[in-house]
Amino acid sequence: VQLQASGGGLVQPGGSLRLSCAASGFTLDNHAIGWFRQVPGKEREWVSCISSEDDNKYYEDFVKGRFTMSRDNAKNTVYLQMNSLKPEDTATYYCRALGSWGQGTQVTVSS
């Protein structure tokens, strides 16, 4: 099981980024997938997930209405579309599935 997260970068407040999490070694569409984020010195926190049972998406309150998860089964990849980014969204973002973590991708929101 390998997860490769990408798509992070530097963006101004109010901007957008789309993170990708590409999986290998298993088929994403049969499993729940989660996004988490972590700031140095703080615990990793859950951001969102896609259910394995009904493909419903769930979001932490601080990203509801701004972040959207989606899944491309043909590419075995999940995405996190992040809009209206705020400086407090600055963190390293990780995807997780089957107990494995991707390597993280840095998102920095700053003017």
Secondary structure, DSSP 8 states (H G I E B T S, - for coil): -EEEEE--EEE-TT--EEEEEEEESS-GGGS-EEEEEE-TTS--EEEEEE-TTT--EEE-GGGTTTEEEEEEGGGTEEEEEE-S--GGG-EEEEEEETTEE---EEEEE--
